[in-house]
Protein backbone atom coordinates (compact mmCIF):
# COMPACT_ATOMS: atom_id res chain seq x y z
CA UNK A 1 0.00 0.00 0.00
CA UNK A 2 1.08 3.53 -0.68
CA UNK A 3 2.28 5.20 2.56
CA UNK A 4 0.41 8.35 1.53
CA UNK A 5 -2.77 6.61 2.68
CA UNK A 6 -1.59 7.46 6.20
CA UNK A 7 -0.63 11.07 5.51
CA UNK A 8 -2.75 12.59 2.73
CA UNK A 9 -5.49 14.88 3.95
CA UNK A 10 -8.24 14.08 1.42
CA UNK A 11 -9.38 11.53 -1.07
CA UNK A 12 -11.63 12.13 -4.04
CA UNK A 13 -14.60 9.81 -3.55
CA UNK A 14 -16.77 8.80 -6.50
CA UNK A 15 -20.24 7.38 -5.95
CA UNK A 16 -23.11 6.77 -8.34
CA UNK A 17 -26.47 8.51 -8.14
CA UNK A 18 -29.60 6.35 -8.50
CA UNK A 19 -30.10 7.68 -12.04
CA UNK A 20 -26.57 6.55 -13.01
CA UNK A 21 -24.88 9.96 -12.93
CA UNK A 22 -21.53 10.10 -11.12
CA UNK A 23 -20.92 12.15 -7.98
CA UNK A 24 -17.35 13.13 -7.09
CA UNK A 25 -16.31 14.91 -3.93
CA UNK A 26 -13.19 15.46 -1.80
CA UNK A 27 -13.47 14.18 1.75
CA UNK A 28 -11.32 13.61 4.82
CA UNK A 29 -10.41 9.98 5.38
CA UNK A 30 -8.36 7.66 7.52
CA UNK A 31 -6.62 4.41 6.62
CA UNK A 32 -6.88 1.67 9.23
CA UNK A 33 -7.12 -2.15 9.12
CA UNK A 34 -6.44 -2.05 5.33
CA UNK A 35 -9.65 -0.08 4.84
CA UNK A 36 -10.60 3.52 4.21
CA UNK A 37 -12.99 5.25 6.59
CA UNK A 38 -14.89 8.46 5.91
CA UNK A 39 -17.34 10.22 8.17
CA UNK A 40 -19.99 12.43 6.61
CA UNK A 41 -23.43 13.90 7.04
CA UNK A 42 -26.25 11.39 7.14
CA UNK A 43 -28.19 13.17 4.39
CA UNK A 44 -25.24 13.98 2.12
CA UNK A 45 -25.50 13.07 -1.56
CA UNK A 46 -22.69 10.53 -1.20
CA UNK A 47 -24.47 8.89 1.74
CA UNK A 48 -27.72 8.55 -0.17
CA UNK A 49 -25.83 7.23 -3.19
CA UNK A 50 -24.04 4.58 -1.13
CA UNK A 51 -27.29 3.41 0.41
CA UNK A 52 -28.46 2.54 -3.13
CA UNK A 53 -25.13 1.38 -4.61
CA UNK A 54 -22.12 0.57 -2.39
CA UNK A 55 -19.54 0.51 -5.20
CA UNK A 56 -17.01 3.35 -5.12
CA UNK A 57 -13.85 4.65 -6.71
CA UNK A 58 -11.44 6.91 -4.87
CA UNK A 59 -8.14 8.63 -5.46
CA UNK A 60 -5.50 10.48 -3.54
CA UNK A 61 -5.35 14.15 -4.44
CA UNK A 62 -1.98 14.30 -6.17
CA UNK A 63 -2.59 13.87 -9.89
CA UNK A 64 1.17 13.92 -10.56
CA UNK A 65 1.53 10.60 -8.72
CA UNK A 66 -1.87 8.89 -9.06
CA UNK A 67 -3.07 6.31 -6.57
CA UNK A 68 -6.58 5.15 -7.37
CA UNK A 69 -8.72 2.47 -5.80
CA UNK A 70 -12.02 0.75 -6.34
CA UNK A 71 -13.99 -0.88 -3.57
CA UNK A 72 -17.20 -1.53 -1.75
CA UNK A 73 -18.59 0.64 1.04
CA UNK A 74 -20.65 -0.24 4.05
CA UNK A 75 -22.09 1.82 6.88
CA UNK A 76 -20.76 1.39 10.43
CA UNK A 77 -23.45 1.77 13.07
CA UNK A 78 -23.04 4.14 16.02
CA UNK A 79 -21.45 4.18 18.47
CA UNK A 80 -18.46 4.34 16.17
CA UNK A 81 -15.48 2.10 17.04
CA UNK A 82 -13.00 3.81 19.34
CA UNK A 83 -9.93 2.90 17.28
CA UNK A 84 -11.36 4.58 14.16
CA UNK A 85 -12.40 7.66 16.13
CA UNK A 86 -8.89 7.89 17.61
CA UNK A 87 -7.29 7.97 14.16
CA UNK A 88 -9.64 10.76 13.02
CA UNK A 89 -8.80 12.67 16.22
CA UNK A 90 -5.05 12.25 15.70
CA UNK A 91 -5.13 13.18 12.02
CA UNK A 92 -7.65 16.04 12.01
CA UNK A 93 -8.15 16.96 15.69
CA UNK A 94 -11.78 15.97 15.09
CA UNK A 95 -13.92 13.87 17.42
CA UNK A 96 -16.42 12.04 15.23
CA UNK A 97 -18.28 10.93 18.38
CA UNK A 98 -19.22 14.48 19.36
CA UNK A 99 -19.89 16.16 16.00
CA UNK A 100 -23.70 16.03 15.68
CA UNK A 101 -23.76 16.82 11.97
CA UNK A 102 -21.66 13.83 10.96
CA UNK A 103 -23.67 10.69 11.60
CA UNK A 104 -22.55 8.38 8.78
CA UNK A 105 -19.31 6.44 9.21
CA UNK A 106 -18.46 4.58 6.02
CA UNK A 107 -15.95 1.75 5.70
CA UNK A 108 -14.52 1.16 2.22
CA UNK A 109 -12.90 -2.17 1.46
CA UNK A 110 -10.59 -1.73 -1.53
CA UNK A 111 -10.46 -4.55 -4.07
CA UNK A 112 -8.45 -2.95 -6.89
CA UNK A 113 -5.55 -0.46 -6.95
CA UNK A 114 -4.11 1.52 -9.87
CA UNK A 115 -1.00 3.69 -9.89
CA UNK A 116 1.54 4.97 -12.37
Beta strands, then each sheet from edge to edge (+ up, - down):
strand 1: 10-16
strand 2: 22-28
strand 3: 30-32
strand 4: 35-40
strand 5: 55-60
strand 6: 67-76
strand 7: 104-115
sheet 1: 2+ 1- 5+ 6- 7+ 4- 3+
end
